[in-house]
């Protein structure tokens, strides 16, 4: 059913990605799908990398590490923006088109009241693409 999975990755928040990464590995193995890990960075130094080139190297290393976990073919694609937060939705929609992804698996947060004013990225990507969107929430402490 799915041939290409796109996974937005925020290298600055790896702890929140783990539940989604497990789902990515399971779905990719189940559907024999390829995976593209997508990262968005700025042209200025950040907490993750000093340059876009360094960010790209880190994303590629991350993709190869994930390949060793699930064994499916991987690629890494970096998008650069002067304001990644403001341009996130547009860049993710572009990435869905660029990668020909038919499934996007994204880590997300629990709904909160602010989402009524500023919808989550997953909502916006789902509204603007024809790909299936799978939002994975981290388990909550009880």
N, C-alpha and C positions, 0 to 999 in steps of 0.2 A: 504494500500500500504506500509506504513512504520510501523514497529513494535518497533524499538529501535532507539532513537535519542541520539547521543553523542554531548556534548557541551563543547568545550575547554573553560576554565575559567581562567582568570588572575586576581586573587584577589587584585593585586596592581593597577588595572585599571578598577574598577567597573563602572565608569562613561561611558566608551566606550562600555560596554556590553549591556546596557539597551535596545537599539533597537533590538538586536539579541534575548534577553531574551523574549521580547514580541512575536517574531516570534516562538520561541521554545514553549511557552505556547499555542499559537494558533494551531500550527501543532500537538502537542501532544494531545490536546483535539480532534482535527479533526480526527486524525488517531487512537485514543485510544492507543497511544504509550507510552512506558516506556522511561525514560530519565536517562542518566548517565552524570554527570558533571565531567569533567576531569581537574585536575590541575597538573602542573609541578613545582617542587620546587628543591632547592638545599639542601645539607646537612648542610650548614652553615647558620648563622642568616641572615635574610633579613628584608626588610621593612614590610613584612606581618607577619612573624613568626620567632621565635628564633630557632625552631627545626622542623624537618619533621612531628613529632607527633602533634605539635601545628598547623602546616599548615593543616594537615589532619582533625583536629577537626574544624578548621575554614571552610574548604571546606564542611564538613558534615553539619555544621550549615547553611551554605549558601544553600545547596541542600534542606534541610528541610524547610527553609524559602521559597524557590521557590515552593516546594510542596504545601505549604499553599496557594500560588497564583493560581496554575493551577490544583491541585488535582490529578495529575498523579503520579504513582510510580517513585521514584527517588533513585539513588545510587550515591555515590561519589567515585572517584578513583584517587589516587595520584601516580604520577611517580616522582622518585627522580633522579637527574642528577648532576654531578659536574659542568656542564656548560649547563643550561637549554636552553639558546639561541642557542648555537651550535647544540644541540641535539633535538630541538623542533620538527622538521619534522619527524625524526625517531620515537620519542616517540609518536607523534600523530598517526602515521601509526600503531604502535604497539597497541595503545589504541583502534583504530577502530577494529583491529582483536580481541583483548582481550574482548571487550564488545559486539562483534557481531553487531555493529551498522550498520543499513542499510541507515541511514541518519546522516550527520554531519552538524550542523548549527554553523557557526563561524562568529564572528564579524570581520570586516576587515576595511581597510582604502581605501581612493580613490587611484586610480592608480597614480604612480609617476614614474619619469624617472629611479630611482634607481631599480625599479622592473625588468627592462630589464637585469640587472646584477645579482641581488639577488631576485629571484621570491618570492612572498608572500607565507606564510605557506599554505594557502588554495589551491594554484596552485599545490604545491608539494604533498599535501595529495590527491588531486583529481587524480593526475597522477599515484599515487602508490597504490590506493585502488579501489575496485569495488563499494564502497558505493557512494551514491549521496552526493554531497557537496553543501550546500546552504550558500553563503557568504552574510552577511548583513552589509551594510554600514550605518553608522550614518548619519542622515540628516545634510546637510550643511547649514550654515547661508547664506542667500542671500543678 
